Amino acid sequence: MVDNNLSHSSRNNLTEWLSYLENLHHIEIDLGLVRMQKVAVLLTINFDFATVITVAGTNGKGTTCAFLENAFITEGKSVAVYSSPHLEHFNERLRINSQDIDDNSLIQAFELIERTRGDITLSYYEYTTLAAFLILMAQKPSVILLEVGLGGRLDATNIIDCDVAVITTIDLDHQSFLGNNRETIAIEKAGIIRANGNVVVGDIDPPKSLLAYIKKLDAKLVCRNQHFSVEKSHAYWQWQLGEQVFSELHLPHIPMDNVATALSVLSLLNVSLDRDIINNIIDKTRVAGRSEIFKQHCDVMLDVGHNPQAARYLASQLSQMKYSKIYAVVGMLADKDISNVLKPLIEYVDTWYLGTLQAPRAAAASEIAEKLNEFSKELICFDNVTQAFNIASENATTGDLVLVFGSFFTVAEVRRLLI
């Protein structure tokens, strides 16, 4: 329960504020814009000073934003990125010119919201999103990149009208909130698109419902395999949009498809590009927890993939790697499609090390084991992910890979051990 007699002045640090916000609203995930919009009006939230790019999709949002961020910085523009969830520190959710926001700016924003909201309760995500928006209004960057938290249509970021809407991919995830098929999920993602606005779609097979919705809004569409394309070779790749062609591009540290989508956004905004500039951005764009490799006595790969599409991409990466053995450390949330996340990786993993996350909605290691028993008998259950990783790491030798995936919580727990 929240102690409503506790004045906001008694919350002296960020940890205390975040603890307060976690208990302010009675529903953890409460999609809808009514409460958020009421408070935003009181706060006079307005981003007319910036070019706003809103990025939705099942996978690839964070890496697409990271590439765009580096591109705009290279162009000499000030750029902010708002994203969620964070890996280790809450401040990661808002960065301006590649620097995480400071505690004091967040606390000042929280205090203003608390004085303004009256009896309107806000979820943790709504409250913290409004705080980010207040900070952005004070900082006034030239470009603002908003990564959608969940869905699009009813996500808190969608109170802002964007100049460019980006849909990275459409696949199954968060079905209890978004729907049970790609066609339905696509409409939720498409909610960020505005009438007569710009939209870039990176999905190689966009649902018909998405394309029909875009046509209904008379939005300007730039779509993968309709307007822009990718050709891959062993050492390089090529991106093309109309007569604009860039070849001999370096292989990226993030998914190539997301780089291609980001390049299409930059082209739409008439950002000046050449091959050397693009390759420089490609080389510098790395994102923590996305196919992130740590070199130990063996290699350790961290990946926040937690849905079937992300798992299929991860499997395609493993298929190109030459490791003696692969040990998978897995922790997942119970509301995920555990069987279909694990299935694509079965043929590449030698032994599974399953841990129970210390997080809400966590699946017990034994629950994951039940799903995995159908495919593999080479598995061990642990009380937590740290134990699972430590034993996997002890058993691995030079030439082996320890793969850590299944959730942001899983990666965050192990990444702390490695850093």
N, C-alpha and C positions, 0 to 999 in steps of 0.2 A: 504493500500500500504506500501511496505517496503521502508524505507529511506536508499537508497544505499550509501548515503554520510555519514551515521552514522558509524563511525569506531567501530570495535569490542571492542576497548579498552574503549569505553564510556559505554559499558554494564557491569556494575560493580557488579551485583549480579545475582543470579540464576533466579529470577523472570523476570528481564529484558531480559535475554537470552531466556527464554522459550517464552516470548511474541514475541520476534524477530523471533524465529523459527516457530511459529504458522502462520506467514504470509510470510514465505520465498518462499514456493512453491504454485503454483496456485491450486493444487488439494489436498484436505485433505487426502484422501485415494487413493494412486496411486501405485497399485501393479506392481511389476516388479523389476528386479535386476540389470538392466544395469547401471543406475546412481550410485547406491550403490556400485557395483563392481568396477567401474572406480575409485571412491574415495578411496575404500578399498585398491586397488592396490597402489595408491599414498601414502597411510598411512602404507603400508606393514603389513596389518592385517594378523596375523598368530597365530593359537592356538595349534601348535604342542606340546607345553609343557604340555597340559592338556588332560584328558579324557573328551570328550564332549558328553553330552546327550541332544538331542533336543526332546521336547515334544509338539506334536500337538494333536488336538482333539476338538470336540464341547464343551464338558464339562470335568472337572476334571484335567485340566492341572496344575493349581496352587496348588491344594492339593497333586497331585502326586509329583510335584517338592518339596513341603514342606517336605513330608515324606522322599524323597531321600536325601534332604539337611540334615535333622537330622540324617539319617543313616550314611552318610559319615562323619559328625562331630563326631558322636559316635565312628567311626572307627579311628578317629584321623587325618583325612585328611582336608586340607583347601578346601573350596567349595564356589563357587559363584552361585547366581541365578539371571538371568535376566528375568523379567516378565513385563507384562502390562495388563490392565491399572493399575494405582495406585488408592488407596482409598482416601488418604488425602494429602500426600506429594509426590512430584515427585521422591524424593530420594528412595522411596520404590521400585522403578523399578529395582534397582541393589543393592543387598546385598552380602557382603562377610563375611563368617563365622557368619551369622545371624545379621550382623550390616549393616544398610542402609548406602549407600555411602554418603560422605560429599559434600557440595556445591562446595568447592574449586576444588576437583578432577574433577567434572563435568565441571566447568567453564574452567579449563585448557584444557580439552579435546575438548570443543566447540571451544576454541580459535585456537587450532591446526587444527581442521577441516576447520574453516573459512579461515585460511591462505593457506590451501592446495587445497580446492575444486575448485578454479578458478571460471569459469562461470557455473559450474554444480550445478543446484538447487536440493535440497533434501527436501523431505517431513519431517514434524516434527518427525515422527516415524523413518525414515531412519537416520536422523541426530542424534537423541538421541541414536539410536541403535549403530551407529558407535562410539559415545562417550563412551558408555558402553564397547565396544570392545577395545578401546584404554586403558581404565582403567584396564581392565582385562589383557591386555598385560603387563602393568606395574606391576600389583599385582601378576600375575602368580599363581593363585590357582591350586591345583591338579585336581579338578573336576569343570567343568562348566556346569550348567544346563540352557538351553535356552528354554524358553517358547514361542512358536510361537504366534504372535499377531493375525494374520488372515490367515486362510487356512494353507499354508505350502510351496507349490511349489514356489510361488512368494513373500513370506514373507521375510522381510529384514534379519531375522535370518538365512535364508537358503543360504547365501553366505558362511557359515561355514559348512564343512563336519563333520558330527557327527560320533562318535564311536558306539552309540546306538540311533536308532530312536524309539520313543514311540508314538503310536497312542492310545489315551485313549478311546474315543467314537466317533461315527459318527452319526450325526443327522442333522436336518434342522436348519440352522442359517446362517445369512449373504448370503442369496440365491442370491441376486443381484450380488455378487462377485464370489460365489463358485458354483452355480448351484442349481437346484430345486429338486434334489432327492439324496438319500444317495449314490447311485452308482457314480454319478458325483462328489459329494463333497468328496468322499473317495479318488479319484484320486488327487484332490488338496492337501488333507492332506498327501497323500503318497509321495508327492514331496520331503519330507525331507529324504527319504530312499535312500541309496547309493548302487550301485552294489556290491554284495558280502558282504554287511554290515550286521549289527545286527538290528533286529526290534522286538519290543514287542508290541502286539496288545491286548488292554484290553476290546474291545467291545465284548459283549457276542454273537453277531450275525454279524460278520464283512461282509461288502458287498463283493460280488463276485469279483467286479472290483479291490478291494484292494488286495485280495488274489492272483488274477491273476497277478497284477503288481509286487507283492513281488516275485512271482515265476519267472517272466520274468527277474527280476534283480538278481536272484539266491541269494537272501538275506537269512540269517539265521533267521527263524521265531520262535518266542515263542508266542503262541496265547492262549487266554482265551478259555477254554473248549476243546481245542485240546491238549495243553501242560500243562497248569496250571488250577487249579480249586479251587472253594471255597465252603465249606459246612458250613451252618449257624445253630446255635442252639440258644436257648433263651438267655443264658448268655455268650456264647463263640462262636468262629468260628475257622475254620481250612483252611489252605492254603496248596496246594500240587502242586509240579512240579516234575514229574517223581518219583524218589524214595525219594525225599526231601519232608518231611511232617512236618508241625508245627501245633499242635493242642492246644486247650485251650488258644487261643489268645483273648486278651481283645477286647471289642467292641470299635471301634475308634470314635474320635470326628469328623473325616472327613469320606466321603463315603468309606465303606469297599472295594468296587470294586477298588478304586484308590490305596488303601493300597496293595491289591493283585497284581495289575499291577506293583507297585513300587518294591515289593518283587521279582517279576520275573526279573526286571532289575538288582537288586542286585545279584541275583543268577547267571545271565548271566555274570556278571562281577566278579564272584567268591569272593564276599564279605562274610566274615565269619559271620554267623548268628546262634543264638540259640533262644529258646522261650523267655527267660528272656530279651535278648537284643531287640528282636522284640517288646515285650510288653512295654519295657521302651520307645522305639521310638513312639509306638502307643499312649502311655499316654501323651507324651510331644507335639505331633503334633496337633496343633490347628491353624486355619487360619482365620484371621479377615474377617468378612463378609460372611463366609461360615457356615451357620447354627449356627451362633454365638449368644449365649444367654446372656442377661443382666438381672440381678435380680433387679427389682424395686418394687413398690407396686403390680405390676403384672410382668409377664415375658415378655421380649421383645426379639424377634428373628430377626436377620439381615441375609439376604441371597441375594447374588448378582445374583441369578438365573434370566435369562431373555429370555430363549427359551423354547420350549415345553418339551424337554427332562429334563431340569433342574426343570421345574414345576412338572413333573411327579414324580421325585425323592422327591421333597419337599412335595408333597401330600402323598407319602408313609411314610414319617417321621411323618406328622401330624396324619395319621391314627393310629399311635402307641402312641400318646400323649393323655393325659386325662385332657383337659382344659374345664372349664365351657362354655366359649365363646372365639371365635377367631376373632379378628379385624384385617383386612388386610389393610396396608398402601402401596399404589402402585403408582409408577411413572415410566414411560417407554419412550423409544424412539419410534418415529413414524414408523421407518422402521422395527420394530420387529413384529412378528406374535402374536399380542396382544390377539386375541380371543383364540388361542390354548395354550397360556401361562396361561391364567386365567381359562380356562375350567377345568383342573384337580383339581383345588382347590375349586370349587364351593361348593361341599358338605361339606367342612370343615369350610368355612368362614361364620360368622354370619352377619357382616357388612363390607362394603368396603369403605375405605377412600382414595379418589383419588386426587393426587396432580400433578400439572404441573411442570416438572423439569426446572430448570434454566440452560439449556444446549442446545447446537446445536442439531437439529433434534428431539427435544422433542415433545412428543405427548401431546396435551392439555388434561386436566382432562376430559373435555367434550367428547373428542374423545375416551378415554378409556371407559367412561360411555356408549357410543353408542354401543361398543362391548359387554360390560357387561350386558346391558339391556336385551339382549337375554336370559341371564341365571339367573339374580338376580335383584330385585328391591330395595334391601337393600344397597343403596350406597349414598355417599355424595361427592360432588366435592369441591376442594379447589384451591386457587391460586397457592399454592406451597406445597411441600412435608412436610416442617416444620409445617405449619398449620394443615395439615392432621394428622401428627403424634401427635401433641399436643392435638388435640381434641380426637383422638382415645385413647390416654393415659389417658386423663381425664375421659373418659367413662368406661375404664377398671377397674376392681377391682381384689382383690386377687383371684387367681384361673383362671384368664383369660390370654390370650396370645395376644400380639400385634405383628403381623408378618409384617416385612418390607422387600419388595422385588421388583424386576422388572428391576433393573439396578444398575451398580456400582455407578452412580450418586445418586440414591435414597438412597442407603446404606451409602454412604459417608456423605450425608447431615444429616441423622439422627444420624449417629455414632458420629459426632462432638457434637451433643446435649448431648449424653450419656456419652462421655468421659469427 
